[in-house]
């Protein structure tokens, strides 16, 4: 007999409550609790036999430990982010702003996998099969092993999975899929949670690598309860600025690989094109011989990336000066400014300070501290830096420059792009030999770095 259950759930974090609340007790957001009516139906006898396993507990020492098999996706940048390729039976969640190119990326991946002889099922709940075919014509993603289905009923989707038996499954998007047994509307917290759990069971039992596309909130997080990110094996964010053509694929969770790798693509009329040398792309429009501009060598996983760091220090007419940063942590910027004021004697209390990573890239490692200090000092003194210098290093509160990891890879990337000198922590110069044709200037303090960069 069916049983009706009324509850309230937060649209931001998924916190449930038996009564309506103005403020969510989970995330603190206001007016996000919505009413949901859930009809609980007792499953008939025999239902779920497909997803039932007979796995028994075993001692951990008797379990064979081997590397997970990988299936190359055909896109090297995607393989880098995933840790080498797709793992059969894994469940992935891809999020991103509307129109950023999620469907384009997954359709190109589907075509590349079908070209390898794998069966691919692309389920679209937001576009018709004709709209998907138009995009496939534009991308050249045509293959008889690529199946397209326009459906939102999860039971019908499951029937197609049993019939086709694909090796790779895409559901675009999980917010449009629903289960008939649950009375709430598609996209509700209950529907998204139950549909994701069912897709996870299908992926594990059938061994189908499954990708779910998720909508994002206005803050940029994947919509729905945070439980989704705990259920899946990998969470990917597809990021980019609308006024820039490149896109960045970033992993925030990955059970089969690192979360520090990024993949960079360039959006063109024919689809996404892989960017194999991102440093050259980010430095293509860099001005030479201007104050406040410094090139920093940052590490994104195992890949060194050279980007331009721009600073502008200007007098202010307000009692409290402004401190704004784009692409860098605001707190790290405040730390660097405090070191310049206290240790270097720069009077910045009546100066507005702006710091920007050119190209819209986000850097989150301490190795950018020294380049930020050089850029701010260069703009404050109106003294240009050398156009072929690269700077990196971590700055301490006493003004010292601390060692950073992977200095050799950073220097090799700078040498490959034609830079002549690298200013780096002196402690990072031990244990390796620099390539011929590039000068290394080791520094122990911010004072030495500024003297070397602005001389």
C-alpha positions in Angstrom: 0.0 0.0 0.0 1.3 3.4 -0.9 2.3 5.8 1.9 2.5 9.6 1.4 5.2 11.4 3.3 5.5 15.2 3.4 8.8 16.8 4.3 10.9 19.9 3.5 14.3 19.9 1.9 16.9 22.6 1.2 17.6 23.2 -2.5 21.2 24.2 -1.8 22.6 21.5 0.5 19.7 18.9 0.7 19.1 19.2 4.4 15.7 17.7 5.3 13.3 18.9 8.0 9.8 17.7 9.1 8.6 21.4 9.0 9.3 24.5 7.1 12.2 26.7 8.2 13.1 30.2 7.0 16.8 29.5 7.4 18.4 26.2 6.5 20.1 24.6 9.6 22.6 22.9 7.3 24.1 25.6 5.1 22.5 28.8 6.6 20.8 29.9 3.4 17.5 31.7 3.6 14.2 30.7 1.9 15.6 27.5 0.3 13.4 25.0 2.1 10.8 23.6 -0.3 8.0 21.2 0.3 8.3 17.7 -1.1 5.6 15.0 -1.2 7.2 11.5 -1.4 5.1 8.4 -2.1 6.7 5.4 -0.7 5.6 2.2 -2.6 6.5 -1.2 -1.4 8.5 -2.8 -4.1 7.0 -6.0 -5.6 8.6 -9.3 -4.9 11.5 -10.0 -7.2 12.2 -6.4 -8.0 15.9 -5.5 -7.9 17.2 -8.9 -8.7 19.4 -7.3 -11.4 21.1 -5.1 -8.9 21.5 -7.7 -6.2 25.0 -9.0 -5.6 26.3 -12.1 -3.7 29.5 -10.5 -2.5 30.8 -11.8 0.8 33.2 -10.3 3.2 36.8 -11.4 2.9 40.0 -10.7 4.8 41.8 -7.8 3.3 45.1 -9.8 3.0 43.3 -12.2 0.6 42.1 -9.4 -1.8 44.2 -9.0 -4.9 45.6 -5.5 -5.2 46.1 -4.4 -8.8 45.8 -1.3 -10.8 42.4 -0.4 -12.1 42.0 -1.0 -15.9 41.9 2.2 -17.9 40.1 3.0 -21.1 41.7 6.0 -23.0 39.0 8.5 -23.9 40.7 9.8 -27.1 41.3 13.2 -25.5 44.7 13.5 -23.8 43.6 16.4 -21.6 40.6 14.5 -20.3 42.8 11.5 -19.7 45.2 13.7 -17.7 42.4 14.9 -15.4 40.9 11.4 -14.9 44.3 9.9 -14.1 44.9 8.0 -17.3 41.5 7.3 -18.7 38.0 5.9 -17.8 37.7 3.2 -15.2 34.9 0.6 -16.1 32.1 0.8 -13.6 33.0 4.3 -12.4 30.5 7.0 -11.9 31.5 10.6 -12.8 29.7 13.9 -12.2 30.4 16.8 -14.5 29.2 20.4 -13.6 29.6 23.8 -15.2 27.8 27.0 -16.1 25.1 26.8 -18.8 26.5 27.1 -22.3 30.1 26.5 -21.2 30.5 23.3 -23.4 29.7 20.3 -21.2 27.5 18.6 -23.8 30.1 19.4 -26.5 32.9 17.8 -24.4 30.9 14.7 -23.7 29.7 14.2 -27.2 33.3 14.5 -28.5 34.3 12.0 -25.9 31.5 9.7 -26.9 32.5 9.8 -30.5 36.2 9.1 -29.6 35.2 6.1 -27.6 32.8 4.8 -30.3 35.6 5.2 -32.8 37.6 2.7 -30.7 34.9 0.1 -31.1 33.1 0.7 -27.8 29.3 1.0 -27.6 28.2 4.4 -26.2 24.7 5.5 -25.1 24.1 9.2 -24.9 20.9 10.0 -23.0 19.7 13.6 -23.4 16.9 14.8 -21.2 17.1 18.5 -22.3 17.5 18.2 -26.1 15.7 16.2 -28.7 17.6 13.6 -30.8 17.5 16.1 -33.7 19.2 18.8 -31.7 21.9 16.3 -30.6 22.3 15.2 -34.3 22.8 18.8 -35.4 25.6 19.2 -32.8 27.1 15.9 -33.9 27.1 17.0 -37.5 28.9 20.2 -36.5 31.5 18.3 -34.5 31.8 15.4 -36.9 30.8 13.0 -34.2 29.1 10.4 -36.3 29.5 6.7 -35.7 27.1 3.7 -35.8 28.2 2.6 -32.3 27.0 5.9 -30.8 23.4 5.6 -29.7 21.3 8.7 -28.8 18.2 8.6 -26.6 15.9 11.4 -25.6 14.3 10.2 -22.3 13.8 11.3 -18.7 12.1 8.2 -17.2 14.8 6.3 -15.5 13.0 2.9 -16.0 12.9 3.5 -19.7 16.6 4.5 -19.7 17.4 1.3 -17.7 15.6 -0.8 -20.3 17.7 0.8 -23.1 20.8 0.0 -21.1 19.9 -3.6 -20.8 19.1 -3.8 -24.5 22.2 -2.0 -25.9 24.7 -3.0 -23.2 26.9 0.1 -23.7 30.4 0.4 -22.4 30.0 4.1 -21.8 26.9 6.0 -20.7 26.1 9.7 -20.6 23.0 11.2 -18.8 22.5 14.8 -19.6 21.4 15.9 -17.1 20.6 14.2 -13.8 18.2 17.0 -12.8 15.8 16.1 -15.7 15.6 12.3 -14.9 12.9 11.0 -12.6 11.7 7.7 -11.0 7.9 7.1 -11.3 7.7 5.7 -7.8 8.7 9.0 -6.2 5.9 11.6 -6.4 8.2 14.7 -6.3 9.0 16.6 -9.4 12.2 16.0 -11.5 15.1 18.0 -10.2 13.9 17.9 -6.6 16.3 16.7 -3.8 14.5 13.4 -3.5 14.5 12.7 -7.2 18.1 13.7 -7.8 19.3 11.6 -4.8 17.4 8.5 -5.7 18.2 8.7 -9.5 21.9 9.1 -8.7 21.9 6.2 -6.4 20.2 4.0 -9.0 22.7 5.0 -11.7 25.5 4.2 -9.3 24.1 0.7 -8.8 23.8 0.2 -12.5 27.3 1.4 -13.1 28.8 -0.9 -10.4 26.8 -4.1 -11.3 27.0 -3.8 -15.1 30.5 -2.3 -15.2 29.4 0.7 -17.3 31.5 3.9 -17.0 28.7 6.5 -16.4 28.9 10.3 -16.6 26.2 12.4 -15.1 25.8 16.1 -16.0 24.8 18.3 -13.1 23.4 21.8 -13.1 25.2 24.4 -11.0 23.9 27.1 -8.6 24.5 30.8 -8.9 27.6 30.3 -6.6 29.0 27.8 -9.1 28.5 24.6 -7.0 26.6 21.6 -8.4 22.9 21.9 -7.6 21.3 19.4 -5.3 22.4 17.8 -2.1 26.1 17.5 -1.4 25.4 13.8 -1.0 25.8 13.5 -4.8 29.5 14.4 -4.6 30.0 11.7 -1.9 28.2 9.1 -4.0 30.2 9.4 -7.2 33.7 8.4 -7.9 34.8 11.6 -9.6 33.6 15.2 -9.7 34.7 17.4 -12.6 34.1 21.1 -13.1 34.2 22.6 -16.5 35.1 26.2 -16.1 35.7 29.2 -18.3 35.0 32.9 -19.0 32.5 33.8 -21.6 34.8 36.4 -23.1 37.6 33.9 -23.4 37.6 31.0 -25.7 39.5 28.5 -23.6 38.0 26.1 -21.0 39.5 24.5 -18.0 38.5 21.0 -16.8 39.3 20.5 -13.1 38.8 17.6 -10.8 37.7 18.3 -7.2 37.3 14.6 -6.3 38.9 11.6 -8.0 39.0 8.1 -6.4 41.2 6.8 -9.2 43.7 9.7 -9.6 45.0 13.1 -8.5 42.8 16.1 -8.0 45.6 18.5 -8.9 45.6 18.0 -12.7 43.7 20.3 -15.1 42.8 19.9 -18.7 42.8 23.0 -21.0 40.6 23.2 -24.1 40.0 25.9 -26.7 36.4 26.4 -27.9 36.2 26.7 -31.7 33.5 26.5 -34.3 34.3 22.9 -34.8 34.2 22.0 -31.1 36.8 21.8 -28.3 40.4 21.7 -29.3 43.0 20.5 -26.8 45.7 22.9 -25.7 48.9 21.1 -25.3 51.0 24.1 -24.4 48.9 26.3 -22.1 51.9 28.6 -21.1 52.3 29.8 -24.6 48.5 30.5 -24.8 48.5 32.5 -21.5 51.5 34.6 -22.5 50.6 35.3 -26.1 49.3 38.9 -25.3 51.8 39.8 -22.6 53.2 43.4 -22.8 56.9 43.9 -22.5 58.8 46.5 -20.5 55.8 47.7 -18.4 55.7 48.1 -14.6 53.6 45.7 -12.5 53.9 42.8 -14.9 55.7 39.6 -13.8 55.7 36.0 -15.2 55.2 33.3 -12.5 55.8 29.6 -12.9 52.9 27.7 -11.2 52.3 24.0 -10.9 48.9 22.5 -11.8 49.4 18.9 -10.7 52.4 17.6 -12.6 52.2 20.3 -15.3 54.1 23.6 -15.0 52.2 26.6 -16.3 53.6 30.0 -16.9 51.2 32.9 -16.6 51.4 36.7 -16.3 50.7 38.3 -13.0 49.7 42.0 -13.2 49.6 44.5 -10.4 48.4 48.1 -10.2 49.1 50.3 -7.2 47.5 53.7 -7.3 46.8 56.5 -4.7 43.4 56.5 -3.0 41.3 59.3 -1.8 39.4 57.2 0.7 40.3 56.5 4.3 40.4 52.7 3.7 42.4 51.6 0.6 41.0 48.9 -1.6 42.6 45.4 -1.9 41.3 43.4 -4.9 42.6 40.2 -6.4 41.4 38.1 -9.3 42.8 34.6 -9.8 44.7 34.7 -6.5 43.7 34.2 -2.9 42.8 37.5 -1.3 44.3 36.5 2.0 47.7 35.7 0.3 47.6 39.1 -1.3 47.0 40.8 2.1 49.9 38.8 3.5 52.3 39.9 0.8 51.3 43.6 1.2 51.9 43.4 4.9 55.4 42.0 4.3 56.2 44.8 1.9 55.0 47.4 4.3 56.7 46.0 7.4 59.9 44.4 6.0 60.5 46.6 2.9 59.3 49.9 4.3 56.8 50.6 1.5 54.0 52.9 2.6 51.0 51.3 1.0 48.3 52.4 3.5 47.3 55.2 1.2 47.4 53.1 -2.0 44.8 51.0 -3.7 46.2 47.7 -4.8 44.9 45.4 -7.5 46.3 42.1 -8.5 45.2 40.0 -11.5 46.2 36.8 -13.2 46.0 37.5 -16.9 43.7 35.2 -18.8 41.3 34.4 -16.0 43.4 31.5 -14.6 43.1 30.7 -10.9 46.3 30.0 -8.9 46.1 28.6 -5.4 49.7 27.7 -4.5 52.1 29.6 -2.2 54.8 29.7 -4.9 53.1 32.7 -6.4 53.8 34.9 -3.4 57.2 36.1 -4.6 55.9 37.1 -8.0 53.0 39.0 -6.4 55.5 40.9 -4.2 57.6 41.8 -7.3 54.6 42.9 -9.3 53.2 45.1 -6.4 56.7 46.7 -5.8 57.2 47.2 -9.5 53.9 49.1 -9.9 54.4 51.1 -6.6 57.9 52.2 -7.8 56.8 52.4 -11.4 59.9 50.4 -12.3 59.5 47.8 -15.1 60.7 44.3 -14.6 62.8 42.4 -17.2 60.6 41.0 -19.9 62.4 37.6 -19.9 62.4 36.9 -16.2 60.4 34.3 -14.4 59.8 34.5 -10.6 58.4 32.0 -8.1 58.8 31.3 -4.4 56.9 31.3 -1.1 57.1 34.4 1.1 57.2 34.1 4.9 56.0 36.6 7.4 59.6 37.6 8.3 60.4 38.4 4.7 62.2 35.2 3.9 61.8 33.3 0.7 61.0 29.6 1.3 61.7 26.7 -1.0 58.9 25.3 -3.3 58.5 21.9 -4.9 59.2 20.9 -8.5 61.6 23.8 -9.1 63.4 21.8 -11.9 60.2 21.4 -13.9 59.3 25.1 -13.6 62.8 26.1 -14.8 62.6 23.7 -17.8 59.3 25.1 -18.8 60.7 28.7 -18.7 63.7 27.6 -20.7 61.4 25.9 -23.3 59.5 29.2 -23.8 62.7 31.3 -24.3 63.0 33.0 -20.9 66.6 34.0 -20.0 66.5 34.2 -16.2 64.7 32.7 -13.2 64.5 34.2 -9.8 63.8 31.4 -7.3 64.4 30.4 -3.7 68.1 29.6 -3.1 67.0 26.5 -1.2 65.3 25.1 -4.3 68.5 25.1 -6.4 70.0 22.0 -4.7 70.1 18.5 -6.2 69.6 19.3 -9.9 71.3 20.9 -12.8 69.6 23.7 -14.8 69.5 23.5 -18.6 72.1 25.4 -20.5 71.3 28.9 -21.6 69.2 30.1 -18.6 70.5 32.0 -15.6 69.3 31.1 -12.1 69.2 33.8 -9.4 68.7 32.3 -6.0 67.4 34.6 -3.3 66.9 34.2 0.5 64.7 37.2 1.2 62.2 39.5 -0.5 64.7 42.3 -0.4 67.1 40.3 -2.5 64.4 39.3 -5.0 63.3 43.0 -5.4 66.8 44.1 -5.9 67.4 41.4 -8.6 64.1 41.9 -10.4 64.0 45.8 -10.4 67.7 46.5 -10.9 
